Amino acid sequence: MLLANAGFDHAFQPVTFTLEQGHWISLDLGGATITYEGKEKRIELGLGTGGVVFLPVEHTELTVGPAHLTRRHFIELFTWMPSPKTKTWTLIWHVFEVVRNDLTGITSEELVTISADRPPMGPSLDVRGMARLRLNDRGDPEWAVLTGPNPRAGVIESEGEKRERDEQARARAAAEARVDWTRVRDTQRVPTLKYSDGNGCGNVFVYGWSDDRTEAMTIRADIGLLGLSTAPRTFDVASQLSNLEVQVHAYERPVRSWPFCTDVLFSRGPEETWRATRGAVTIELSPPGVRADAPSAYRATIRIVGAEFVSAVGVRVKQAQPITLSAIVGWMPG
């Protein structure tokens, strides 16, 4: 069945790579077999289809991190995919990472398209001039397409970063499942000033939301004019109204998609905005590099104490408990 799909000219060469002691991977036309701690796991890749032609499989090891102490193992496959209608071949770069007994897909990138009866396979084909795995200035691994009309690169997340993101997504999904989306509230109510989660973007914009998703707090700070850095700095809201904005948004109904850090806006219904006129705001920034898909991103941690908020009709409310919000900023929505 594999030969019926791939044909007899696929040029695939089965290969086995030793990764660590007791850890290796074998690849054949159908997929991969990983041996780890005495157990085998078979993974079907589904690449041997449509008359594809393979270049030799490559194993790339990168020693990552600031001290270059962690070894990460990647499998690279370069495949020529034919298009019989146009009589062309497209070279596709597939990158996988071996993590224990799993093979995780990292990226698949089109590198070049040529017109030919058969694609080039010899030394004249410089695939490393087209694409490669490398370390960036912070010692993080990244894939990079070097040629063509759209050179591009992306940082490859670590297992811990992926796990943290997945856990956060599960926690947020569980929290949303507890929301009563039919609830209707008075927009003139006094805000609770209690927030269970948050997000951010820009330089610096952080927002948090309440458990019932009918209330949100936003903090906008000018990183340059306020001189923000990795050292905590505390500001008096009353004296920084043009450079530091703290607001509370009280909505009539629970909000599914927040109107912050996005180019897509949805109708949210009536709301009341409360503006902070006094209080102390402490802002601390982490070094950049906390987000794989945005290398310049960093984490902003904001603590607010003693704040007073005033509504559009002049009602005032004082903060009873400190508020701390933390989110990744330094990136912009696509």
N, C-alpha and C positions, 0 to 999 in steps of 0.2 A: 504493500500500500504506500509506503514511503517513496519507493522508486516510481510508482505510478504518479505521485504528486510532484516529486522533485525532478524526475527524469534520471537518465544514466550519466549525464555530464555535470553533475552537481559539484564535483571536485572536492567534496568534504573529506578531510583527513582526521580520523578519530585520534584523540590525544588524551593523555592523562597528565595532570599537574599536581605535584606535591606542594601543599600550602604550608602546613606546619607538621610537627610530629603527630602521626595518627590522624591526619586530616588531608584528604586529597579529593580531586574532582576529575571524573572522566567524562568526556563529551563525545557523542556520536551524532549521526544524522537526525536521530529522533529527539535527542535531549541530553540531559546530564544526570550522572549518578554521583552523589556526594557521599563519601565515607567520613564519618566523624564519630570519635569515641567508640569505635567498634561497630557502629550501626550504619547501614546504607539507606539512602533516600533517593528515589527516582523522581526526576522533574522533567516533564515534557515541555519543550520550548515551542514547537509548532513553526519552526523556521524553514523546514524543508518542503516548500510548496512552490508551485507556479514556475518551475524551470529555473529556480534560483541557482546561482553559482557562488561557491564559498571561497574566500581566501583563507589561508591558515589561521586557526584560532590562536589568540594570544592571551597570555596571563601577565597582568601588570600588578606588581606589588608596590605600594606607596607607604612610606613610613611617615606618619602624620603627627600633628600636634606641635606645640611650641618647643618641646624637648625632643621631638622626633622619636618617640618611644613606642608608638602604636602602629602595628603593621595591618594594613587593609589590602584585601585581595580582590582584584577585578578581572573579569573575563571579557575580552573584546572579540566581537565577530564582525568582519567586513563582508557584506554579501552584495552581489550584483543581482538586481531584480529586473527581469526583462519586461518590456512593453511591446508585444508583437504588433499592435496596431500602428505604432509610430517607429518601430524598428530601432528602439533605443534601450539602453541599459542605465539603471540608476544605482549608484553605490550607496549602500546604507550601512551606517555604523551603529551596531548594537552594543551597549555596555551593561554588564551585570556585576553585582558584587556578591561574593560568597561570604555569608555570615553563618558560622557554625554549619548546620545542615540545610540551609536555605540559600536560594539563588534569587536575589532581588534585582528586578529591572531598574536601571538608572535612567537611561535615555536611549532613543533611537533617532538618529539624525541622517537626513539625506545630504550627501556630500557633493556629488557631481552626477550629471547625466550626459551620456555620450551616444553617438550613433555608430553602430558597428554590428557585424555579424556575430562576433564573439567578443566579450569584454577582455581587456588586458589583465594578465595575471602575474607577470614577471617582475623583476627588479625595477623596471621602468615606472611601475606604479608606486608612487611615493605617498602611501597612506598617512605617514607621520607628518607630511607636509600639509595634510588636509585636516587631521584631527588627532588629538592626543589627550591622555590623562596627565595631570600635573599638579603641583602644589602651588597655592597662591602665597602671598607675602606673609600670611598668618599661619602658614603650615597646614591649611585645610586642603583636602583633595578637591579638584574640580575637573569637569570635562570641558573641552574647548574645541570648537569648529573654527579652523584658522583661515579657510579660503572661501571663495564663493561670494555671492552678493550679500550674504547675511552672516558675517562672522559673529560668533556668540559663545558664551561660556556659562557654566552654572556650577555652584558649589554643591558637593555631594554630602547630604546630611549623614550624620553618624547614626548608629542604631539608637543611642540614647535620645538624640534629638527627634527621631521619628517616633519613638515610644512616648516621649513627652507630648508631642503634637497629637498623637492618637488618643492618649489619656485625656487631654484637654477637650478634644472633640467629643469623646464619650461622655465626659462630665457635663458639657454644655447641652448635649442632646438629652441627657437625663433631666437636667434642670428645666429645659423647655417643655418636656413631657409633663411636668408638674404645674405648668402655667394654666390658669383658667382664661382662655383666649376670648371668652364671651363676657368677661367682666367689664363693667362700665363705671368710671369713677368721676368725681367732681374735679375739674381742672383747677378750681380755686382752693383746693385743699392745701393744708400745710405739708410740705414734703417731709419724707421720713429721714432723708440724708443717710441712708444705709444702702450699701452697694455690695453685691456678691461676686461680681466678675467685671472684667474690663478689657479694653483693647486700645490701640493707638495707631498713629501714623505721623508723618510730617516732622517738623522740627520746632516745637514739640506740641503734639496734640494727643491727649489721653482722655478716654471716657469710660465711665463705669455705669452699671445698671442694677436695678433692684431685682429681687427674686421674682416679683410678679411682672416685671418688664413694663411697668407703667411709669417709671421714673428713671432719669439718667442724669449724670453729672458730667460736664465737660470742662477740661482745663486746657487752655491754649497759652503757651509761653513762647516768647521770642528768644531763641537760644543765643543769638548774637548780642542783642541789646541787654539781656540779663546776665550775660557772661556765664552760662551754665557749663558745668564740667563734671568730672567724676567725683569732685568734692561736693558734699551737700551744701546748698546755699538756701537761706531762708529769706523770704520777702514779705513785706507788708502789702497786702492787697490794695489798701487805700492809697498807697503812694506809687503803685505800679499799674494803674488801671489801663494805660495804653499798651503796656508790654505783657500783662498777665491778666487773663480773663478766666473767671471761674463762674460757671452757670449751672443751674439745675432746671431740668425740663420735666414738667409734670404733664402726662398725657391722659386723655380720656379713656383710651383703651390700650391693652398690651401691644407693644411694638415687636413685630417679628424681625424686621430688618432695620437696623439703626441707620439714620440719615447722616452718619459720620464716616469719614474715610472711604467714601464710595462716590463713583460718578453716576450711580443709578439711584434715583430718588423715587420713593413711593409715597402715596398719600397716607398720612398718619392720623388725620383727624385733629380735633381741637387740642391745644396744649397751652400751658402757662409757663413762662420763663422767669426764673428767679435769678438775680444777679448778686454776686458777692460784692459787698462794699467795704468790708474790713475782715481781718483775720490774717494769720501767718501761714504761708505756704512754703514748704521745704521741698526742693527738687534735687534729686541726685541722678546722674547718668552713669551707665556702665560703659566700659570700652566698647568700640564697635565690633561686629562680627558675631552677633548672637542669633542671626537668622541666615540660614543657608542660601535662600533665594534672593537675599538682599544684603550683600556683604557690608554695606555701610550702616546697617541698622544697629541700634543699641537699645538698651532697656532704660526707661525712665521710671523712677519711683517717686511718687508725690505724696506728701503728708500735709493735711490741712487741719489746723486747730484754731479754735476761737473765732470762727467765721460767722458773719451775719449776712443773710440774704434778704433781698427786697424784691417783691413781685412787681408786675407792671402797674398794679393799682395801689402800690405803696404799703402793702402788708409786709411785716418783717418777721423773720424767724432766726433764732440763734442756734448755732451748732452746739449740741450737748456732748458728743463724743468725737474723738479724733477720727478722721477719714484717711485711709491709705489706699492708693490706687497704683498699680504697677503694670506697665505694658511696653511692648516693643514699638519703638518709633524710629524715625530716620529713614522711612521708606514712604513711597506714595502709591496710591491705588492705580492699577493698570487700566 
